[in-house]
Amino acid sequence: MQFKNLKLVDYVVYGRGAFNQLDEILAPRRKADFPMIFFLDHYFVGKPLASRIPLRGKDKIIYVDVTHEPKTKQVDALAAALKAEFGEVSGVIGIGGGSAMDLAKAVSLMMTNPGSSADYQGWDLVKQAGVYKVGIPTLSGTGAEVSRTTVLTGPVRKLGMNSDFTPFTQIILDPELTQNAPANQRFYTGMDCYIHCIESLEGTYLNEFSRSYGEKALDLCRKVFVEKEKWDNESDEQLMMASYAGGMSIAYSQVGVAHAVSYGLSFLLGTKHGIGNCIVMNHLEEYYPAGVKEFKYMVEKNNIEIPTGICAGLTEEQFDAMINVSLGMKPLWENALGKDWESIMTREKLRALYGKL
């Protein structure tokens, strides 16, 4: 049997106020004349967080628009602009939700690898280590801070750059940064973590490594979204660690049906990842009956409205495009349904599922 030799994040700092150590953490990684580039979620324009970023020399803050999920052309444009302006950079720091962190990971890789980021959508296609990269989440749930992928929408597919070169060199987990997140956004990213766990724990790839992290992440999600009556500082801390553990759980296994289907929504409709997972999970009783029942309870308890009817009016050509993207996620389907998944999830069955969304 061939076991996965798992590449993890090199360094982790956790704690309230840990963001204040950023200058100290970056100092030994700085190269003379080459700046640190900070990709900051555009949500923080005009907010205090930007003024706390420790700029030195030619360092630059780039506000990244994450209204839509990262695209390969966006990654390529950012990398090309940095090469044109600076030649090289000392590092790339992503501060924000999953999209901002994924952009940082992808641009780091494209500073040292030729061609377009679309060339590297898939498993183990990246050949060169990227520049130093740091992930600092301001939302919890995606697991982007710990994963070996950076999810991108390209010209023909939505697929990650999955490689041992993708994980961050350093992450800073500071629960204070998440405390003022909008309630809806916090729920959607939190559910991304919850759904990670359900898919991992019920998948055919499951082993004790994945189970240990997945069960802990699931327990923390339940504390936050089921047991608590109102959000507090402890909730921020619990969901941040749920995100980390959930990301670790799928690192040695995989996600499943909800993610595989939501990739099609994102590719065609631009549906944000967390919302897309929730839209799909709402209709997956056949695959995750207990998880869907609990998910619906959390939706009701937290007064969240899950969008419906988003596929109404689509053409068959558009349905086909989504189906093609979704069925391309072979490891996800195999984890969910087993090695004979193609005889279970036919194009007709997937078309019927998309029709319900």
C-alpha positions in Angstrom: 0.0 0.0 0.0 1.2 3.5 -0.9 0.6 6.0 1.9 0.4 9.7 1.4 3.4 11.6 2.5 1.6 14.7 3.8 3.1 18.2 3.5 1.9 20.5 6.3 2.2 24.2 7.0 5.7 24.9 8.4 4.9 27.3 11.2 1.7 28.1 13.2 1.1 30.9 15.6 -2.2 30.8 17.5 -3.8 33.2 20.0 -5.7 36.3 20.6 -3.5 39.2 19.5 -1.1 37.0 17.6 -1.4 39.3 14.5 0.7 41.8 16.5 3.7 39.5 16.0 3.6 39.8 12.2 6.4 42.2 11.9 8.7 40.0 14.0 7.7 36.9 12.1 8.4 38.5 8.7 11.7 40.1 9.6 14.0 37.1 9.0 12.3 36.4 5.7 12.9 39.8 4.2 15.3 40.0 1.3 17.1 43.3 0.6 15.3 45.5 -1.9 12.5 42.9 -2.4 9.1 43.8 -0.7 6.5 41.8 1.2 3.2 42.0 -0.6 0.0 41.9 1.5 -3.2 40.7 -0.2 -5.9 42.2 1.9 -9.6 41.3 1.4 -11.3 44.4 0.0 -13.8 44.2 2.9 -11.2 45.9 5.0 -10.9 49.1 2.8 -11.2 52.0 5.3 -11.1 49.7 8.3 -8.5 49.7 11.1 -6.8 46.4 10.1 -5.0 47.9 7.2 -3.2 50.4 9.5 -1.9 47.5 11.6 0.0 45.9 8.7 3.7 46.4 9.3 4.9 48.0 6.1 8.6 48.3 5.5 10.5 49.7 2.6 8.8 48.9 -0.7 6.1 46.8 0.9 2.7 47.0 -0.7 -0.9 46.4 0.3 -3.1 45.1 -2.6 -6.8 45.1 -1.9 -8.1 42.0 -3.6 -11.7 41.9 -4.8 -13.2 38.6 -3.6 -16.8 39.3 -4.7 -16.2 36.3 -6.9 -14.0 33.4 -6.2 -10.4 33.6 -7.5 -9.9 33.1 -11.2 -6.7 31.9 -13.0 -6.6 35.1 -15.0 -6.7 37.2 -11.8 -3.8 35.2 -10.4 -1.8 35.6 -13.6 -2.5 39.3 -13.8 -1.4 39.8 -10.1 1.8 37.8 -10.6 2.7 39.6 -13.9 2.2 43.0 -12.3 4.4 42.1 -9.3 7.2 40.8 -11.6 6.9 43.9 -13.7 7.1 46.3 -10.8 9.6 44.5 -8.5 11.2 41.7 -10.4 11.1 39.5 -7.2 9.3 39.7 -3.9 10.3 38.5 -0.5 6.9 37.0 0.2 3.1 37.1 -0.2 0.8 37.4 2.7 -2.9 36.6 2.3 -5.2 38.3 4.9 -9.0 37.5 4.7 -11.2 34.6 4.0 -10.6 31.6 1.9 -10.5 33.5 -1.4 -7.8 36.0 -0.2 -5.7 33.2 1.2 -6.1 31.1 -2.0 -5.0 34.1 -4.1 -1.9 34.5 -1.9 -1.0 30.8 -2.3 -1.5 30.9 -6.1 0.4 34.1 -6.7 3.3 32.8 -4.6 3.5 29.8 -6.9 3.2 31.8 -10.1 6.1 34.0 -9.0 8.4 31.0 -9.7 6.6 28.7 -12.1 6.2 29.5 -15.8 3.1 29.8 -17.9 -0.5 30.3 -16.6 -1.9 29.2 -13.3 -4.5 27.3 -15.4 -1.6 25.0 -16.5 -1.4 23.8 -12.9 -5.0 23.0 -12.1 -4.9 19.4 -11.0 -2.9 17.2 -8.7 0.9 17.5 -8.3 1.5 19.6 -11.5 3.4 22.4 -9.8 7.2 21.8 -10.2 8.8 24.7 -8.3 8.4 26.0 -4.7 6.8 29.4 -4.6 8.0 32.4 -2.7 7.5 32.7 1.1 3.8 32.8 1.9 1.7 33.6 5.0 -2.0 32.9 5.6 -4.0 35.0 8.1 -7.7 34.1 8.2 -10.2 36.7 9.1 -13.1 34.2 8.6 -13.1 30.6 9.9 -14.3 27.5 8.1 -12.7 27.0 4.7 -9.6 25.3 6.0 -7.7 27.3 3.3 -5.1 28.2 5.9 -3.9 24.5 6.1 -4.9 22.9 2.8 -2.5 21.8 0.0 -4.8 23.3 -2.6 -5.7 26.7 -3.9 -9.1 26.6 -5.6 -9.3 28.5 -8.8 -11.8 28.9 -11.6 -10.1 28.6 -15.0 -11.2 28.8 -18.6 -12.6 25.3 -18.7 -12.7 24.1 -15.1 -12.9 25.0 -11.4 -10.1 23.0 -9.9 -7.3 23.5 -7.3 -3.6 23.7 -7.7 -3.1 20.7 -5.5 0.6 20.2 -4.7 3.1 19.8 -1.9 4.3 23.3 -2.8 0.9 24.9 -2.1 0.6 25.0 1.7 1.6 28.2 3.5 5.0 28.5 5.0 3.5 30.3 8.0 -0.1 30.8 9.3 -1.2 33.2 12.0 -4.4 32.2 13.7 -5.8 35.2 15.7 -9.4 34.8 16.8 -9.6 38.6 17.4 -9.6 39.1 13.6 -12.8 37.1 13.1 -14.9 38.7 15.9 -16.7 41.3 13.8 -17.4 39.1 10.8 -21.0 39.5 9.3 -23.3 36.8 10.7 -24.3 35.4 7.4 -20.8 35.1 6.1 -19.6 33.6 9.3 -22.4 30.9 9.0 -21.6 30.1 5.4 -17.9 29.6 6.0 -18.6 27.7 9.3 -20.9 25.4 7.3 -18.1 24.8 4.8 -16.2 23.4 7.8 -19.2 21.4 9.0 -19.7 19.9 5.5 -16.0 19.1 5.2 -16.4 17.0 8.3 -19.5 15.2 7.3 -18.0 14.3 3.9 -14.7 13.2 5.4 -16.2 11.2 8.2 -18.6 9.3 5.9 -16.2 8.9 3.0 -14.5 5.7 1.8 -11.1 7.4 2.2 -11.5 7.7 6.0 -8.7 6.6 8.3 -7.9 7.3 11.9 -5.8 10.4 11.0 -8.8 12.0 9.2 -11.3 10.7 11.8 -9.4 12.2 14.8 -9.4 15.7 13.2 -12.8 15.4 11.7 -14.5 14.4 14.9 -13.0 17.3 16.8 -13.9 19.8 14.2 -17.4 18.5 14.1 -17.7 18.7 17.9 -16.5 22.4 17.8 -19.0 23.2 15.0 -21.8 21.8 17.1 -20.7 23.8 20.1 -20.9 27.0 18.1 -23.9 26.5 15.9 -26.1 24.1 17.9 -25.4 24.5 21.6 -24.7 28.2 22.0 -27.5 30.8 22.2 -25.4 33.7 21.2 -22.0 34.4 19.6 -19.1 35.2 22.0 -15.3 35.4 22.0 -15.1 31.7 22.7 -17.2 31.0 19.6 -14.5 32.8 17.5 -11.8 30.6 19.1 -13.8 27.4 18.7 -14.7 28.0 15.0 -11.1 29.0 14.2 -9.8 25.7 15.6 -12.7 23.8 13.9 -11.5 25.3 10.6 -7.9 24.2 11.2 -9.0 20.7 12.3 -11.5 20.3 9.5 -8.8 21.3 6.9 -6.5 18.7 8.4 -9.2 16.0 8.3 -9.7 16.4 4.5 -5.9 16.7 4.0 -5.5 13.0 4.5 -8.9 12.1 3.0 -11.3 14.1 0.7 -14.5 16.0 0.6 -17.6 14.5 -1.1 -20.9 15.1 -2.9 -21.7 18.7 -1.7 -18.3 20.0 -2.8 -18.3 18.1 -6.1 -21.7 19.5 -7.0 -21.0 23.1 -5.7 -17.9 23.3 -8.0 -20.2 23.3 -10.9 -22.3 26.1 -9.5 -19.2 28.2 -8.9 -17.9 27.6 -12.4 -21.0 28.5 -14.2 -22.8 30.9 -11.9 -20.0 32.3 -9.8 -21.7 31.0 -6.6 -19.4 31.6 -3.6 -18.0 28.4 -2.2 -19.6 28.4 1.3 -23.0 29.4 0.0 -22.8 26.9 -2.8 -22.1 24.1 -0.4 -25.1 25.1 1.7 -27.4 25.2 -1.3 -26.3 21.7 -2.3 -26.3 20.2 1.2 -29.9 21.2 1.6 -30.8 18.5 -1.0 -28.4 15.6 0.0 -30.6 13.5 2.3 -29.9 10.5 0.1 -26.1 10.7 0.8 -25.8 12.2 4.3 -29.2 11.8 6.0 -28.1 12.6 9.6 -25.8 15.4 8.5 -28.5 17.1 6.4 -31.0 16.9 9.2 -28.6 18.6 11.6 -27.6 21.1 8.9 -31.2 22.1 8.5 -31.6 22.5 12.2 -28.6 24.8 12.3 -29.9 26.9 9.4 -33.2 27.4 11.3 -31.6 28.0 14.7 -29.3 30.7 13.3 -32.0 32.4 11.2 -30.3 31.8 7.9 -32.0 31.8 4.5 -30.5 29.4 2.0 -31.0 30.6 -1.6 -33.3 28.4 -3.8 -34.1 28.2 -7.4 -30.6 29.3 -8.6 -30.7 26.8 -11.5 -34.1 27.8 -12.7 -34.1 28.9 -16.3 -30.7 27.4 -17.2 -30.3 25.9 -20.7 -29.3 22.2 -21.2 -26.0 23.5 -22.4 -25.4 25.3 -19.1 -26.4 22.2 -17.1 -24.0 20.2 -19.2 -21.2 22.6 -18.4 -21.9 22.2 -14.6 -22.1 18.5 -14.9 -18.8 18.3 -16.8 -17.0 20.3 -14.1 -18.6 18.3 -11.3 -17.8 14.9 -12.8 -14.2 16.0 -13.3 -13.8 15.9 -9.5 -13.0 12.2 -9.5 -11.3 11.9 -6.1 -14.3 13.6 -4.4 -16.8 11.2 -6.0 -14.7 8.2 -5.2 -14.4 9.2 -1.6 -18.2 9.7 -1.4 -19.5 6.7 -3.3 -16.6 4.3 -3.8 -14.6 3.1 -6.7 -17.7 2.3 -8.8 -19.1 5.9 -8.3 -19.5 6.4 -12.1 -22.3 3.8 -12.2 -24.0 5.5 -9.2 -23.7 9.2 -10.1 -24.8 9.2 -13.7 -25.1 12.3 -15.8 -28.9 11.9 -15.6 -28.9 11.7 -11.8 -26.6 14.7 -11.5 -28.8 16.7 -13.9 -31.8 15.9 -11.7 -29.9 17.1 -8.6 -28.9 20.4 -10.2 -32.5 20.9 -11.3 -33.5 21.0 -7.6 -31.1 23.7 -6.6 
